[in-house]
C-alpha cells in the first residue's frame, strides 16, 4: 500500500468506523445517519407527502450516492 492508501485506510477506521461502532454498541444517537437526519429535519412517522424541499434534496443526494458508489454510474 502507498502512503496515501494507508492515510485513507487509517482515516476510515479512526474517523468513521470506530466512532460509528461505538455509538451503535452503546445505543447513542450520535451516529452519522442520526446527525444527517437531524440536520435535514427528518422525523419518524412523517408521511412522504409532508416532506419539504430539504427532504427532497437529501433524497436526491442519497439516490445519487447509491448509484455512484454501488453501481459506478453518475460520476
ROLO-525689 format. One line per 4 residues: number of its first residue (from 1); their letters; for each residue z, y, x of N, C-alpha, C. Coordinates in nm, 3 decimals, m for minus. Atoms other than C-alpha are relative to their C-alpha. Example, Ala and Ser with C-alpha at 12.3 -4.5 7.8 and 13.67 -1.06 7.14 Angstrom:
1> AS> 0.000 m0.119 0.089 0.780 m0.450 1.230 0.000 0.120 0.090 | m0.006 m0.119 m0.082 0.714 m0.106 1.367 0.073 0.109 m0.077 $
END
This chain:
1> XXXX> 0.000 m0.119 0.084 0.000 0.000 0.000 0.000 0.125 0.088 | 0.002 m0.125 m0.074 m0.073 0.350 0.116 0.126 0.080 m0.032 | m0.117 m0.086 0.020 0.185 0.625 0.134 0.004 0.055 m0.142 | 0.003 m0.055 0.136 0.070 0.774 m0.198 0.027 m0.105 m0.105 $
5> XXXX> m0.030 0.108 0.094 0.082 0.439 m0.373 0.150 m0.028 m0.004 | m0.145 0.017 m0.004 0.442 0.399 m0.258 0.070 0.114 m0.072 | m0.059 m0.117 0.067 0.520 0.750 m0.377 m0.005 m0.015 m0.151 | 0.014 0.012 0.144 0.384 0.688 m0.726 0.078 m0.120 m0.055 $
9> XXXX> m0.079 0.117 0.043 0.545 0.344 m0.748 0.149 0.037 m0.005 | m0.141 m0.042 m0.001 0.883 0.495 m0.650 0.028 0.098 m0.112 | m0.020 m0.096 0.109 0.839 0.782 m0.894 0.008 m0.071 m0.134 | 0.002 0.074 0.125 0.758 0.540 m1.174 0.133 m0.073 m0.022 $
13> XXXX> m0.125 0.076 0.013 1.066 0.326 m1.105 0.120 0.094 m0.013 | m0.118 m0.087 m0.003 1.318 0.601 m1.023 m0.002 0.105 m0.110 | 0.008 m0.110 0.095 1.191 0.873 m1.252 m0.021 m0.040 m0.144 | 0.029 0.038 0.138 1.094 0.672 m1.556 0.068 m0.131 m0.040 $
17> XXXX> m0.047 0.131 0.044 1.180 0.301 m1.569 0.152 m0.012 0.000 | m0.146 0.010 m0.004 1.544 0.325 m1.461 0.067 0.084 m0.109 | m0.064 m0.077 0.108 1.640 0.615 m1.694 m0.033 m0.054 m0.139 | 0.037 0.054 0.131 1.446 0.464 m1.987 0.076 m0.129 m0.029 $
21> XXXX> m0.071 0.126 0.019 1.601 0.121 m1.937 0.147 0.025 m0.027 | m0.140 m0.033 0.021 1.949 0.270 m1.909 0.023 0.057 m0.141 | m0.014 m0.060 0.133 1.901 0.476 m2.226 m0.014 m0.106 m0.109 | 0.019 0.105 0.100 1.774 0.174 m2.419 0.117 m0.098 m0.002 $
25> XXXX> m0.112 0.094 m0.006 2.056 m0.052 m2.298 0.129 0.058 m0.053 | m0.124 m0.063 0.045 2.331 0.198 m2.376 m0.009 0.054 m0.141 | 0.016 m0.051 0.137 2.190 0.294 m2.716 m0.009 0.151 m0.007 | 0.012 m0.145 m0.005 2.142 0.654 m2.606 m0.127 0.045 m0.070 $
29> XXXX> 0.120 m0.057 0.062 1.896 0.879 m2.787 m0.077 0.086 0.101 | 0.064 m0.079 m0.105 1.773 1.018 m2.452 m0.123 m0.069 0.057 | 0.122 0.063 m0.049 1.454 0.815 m2.428 m0.115 0.102 m0.008 | 0.115 m0.089 0.001 1.116 0.974 m2.369 m0.055 0.017 m0.142 $
33> XXXX> 0.055 m0.009 0.135 0.994 0.891 m2.719 0.091 0.082 m0.092 | m0.091 m0.080 0.083 1.307 1.036 m2.885 m0.010 0.149 0.033 | 0.015 m0.139 m0.041 1.265 1.355 m2.683 m0.128 0.060 m0.056 | 0.128 m0.050 0.053 0.899 1.391 m2.781 0.007 0.016 m0.151 $
37> XXXX> m0.012 m0.010 0.146 0.977 1.320 m3.147 0.078 0.125 m0.039 | m0.079 m0.119 0.034 1.243 1.593 m3.149 m0.076 0.129 0.032 | 0.079 m0.119 m0.033 1.012 1.845 m2.973 m0.100 0.031 m0.109 | 0.104 m0.020 0.099 0.746 1.791 m3.238 0.054 m0.003 m0.143 $
41> XXXX> m0.060 m0.004 0.132 0.990 1.776 m3.529 m0.027 m0.122 m0.086 | 0.024 0.124 0.075 0.914 1.418 m3.626 0.134 m0.057 m0.043 | m0.123 0.054 0.056 1.186 1.281 m3.853 m0.029 m0.130 m0.073 | 0.014 0.125 0.073 1.242 0.939 m4.005 m0.016 0.025 m0.149 $
45> XXXX> 0.014 m0.005 0.143 1.127 0.892 m4.359 m0.089 0.111 m0.054 | 0.089 m0.106 0.046 0.885 1.187 m4.372 m0.137 m0.062 m0.027 | 0.131 0.059 0.030 0.569 1.072 m4.552 m0.113 0.074 0.071 | 0.112 m0.054 m0.077 0.234 1.128 m4.382 m0.060 0.125 m0.064 $
49> XXXX> 0.059 m0.117 0.064 0.119 1.382 m4.643 0.085 0.125 0.016 | m0.083 m0.117 m0.027 0.406 1.612 m4.542 m0.002 0.039 0.148 | 0.012 m0.036 m0.141 0.300 1.632 m4.178 m0.050 0.142 0.013 | 0.053 m0.133 m0.028 0.235 1.972 m4.026 m0.098 m0.009 0.118 $
53> XXXX> 0.101 m0.003 m0.107 m0.009 2.079 m3.753 0.053 m0.065 0.127 | m0.055 0.061 m0.121 0.226 1.974 m3.471 m0.001 m0.152 m0.008 | 0.007 0.145 0.017 0.246 1.623 m3.613 m0.142 m0.050 0.027 | 0.139 0.042 m0.019 m0.134 1.603 m3.618 m0.044 0.013 0.146 $
57> XXXX> 0.030 m0.015 m0.142 m0.160 1.735 m3.261 0.058 m0.117 0.078 | m0.064 0.113 m0.067 0.087 1.470 m3.144 m0.074 m0.130 m0.031 | 0.073 0.120 0.039 m0.100 1.200 m3.337 m0.134 m0.007 0.075 | 0.128 m0.003 m0.070 m0.434 1.308 m3.185 0.019 m0.032 0.149 $
61> XXXX> m0.028 0.028 m0.141 m0.282 1.303 m2.835 0.032 m0.147 0.021 | m0.036 0.140 m0.014 m0.137 0.957 m2.890 m0.122 m0.091 m0.016 | 0.124 0.077 0.015 m0.474 0.823 m3.011 m0.084 0.011 0.128 | 0.075 m0.019 m0.124 m0.644 0.976 m2.705 0.065 m0.079 0.114 $
65> XXXX> m0.071 0.070 m0.108 m0.376 0.833 m2.473 m0.021 m0.150 m0.010 | 0.026 0.142 0.019 m0.416 0.485 m2.621 m0.141 m0.036 0.044 | 0.138 0.027 m0.039 m0.794 0.498 m2.583 m0.021 0.014 0.150 | 0.016 m0.027 m0.143 m0.770 0.638 m2.232 0.067 m0.107 0.086 $
69> XXXX> m0.077 0.091 m0.084 m0.502 0.407 m2.095 m0.032 m0.147 m0.028 | 0.017 0.141 0.034 m0.564 0.082 m2.283 m0.146 m0.044 0.004 | 0.139 0.040 0.014 m0.939 0.085 m2.335 m0.094 0.069 0.099 | 0.077 m0.071 m0.104 m1.056 0.314 m2.049 m0.117 0.080 m0.058 $
73> XXX> 0.102 m0.089 0.058 m1.252 0.545 m2.279 0.056 0.141 m0.003 | m0.039 m0.142 0.006 m1.239 0.924 m2.316 0.067 0.046 0.127 | m0.060 m0.040 m0.129 m1.188 1.030 m1.955 0.066 0.131 m0.014 $
END
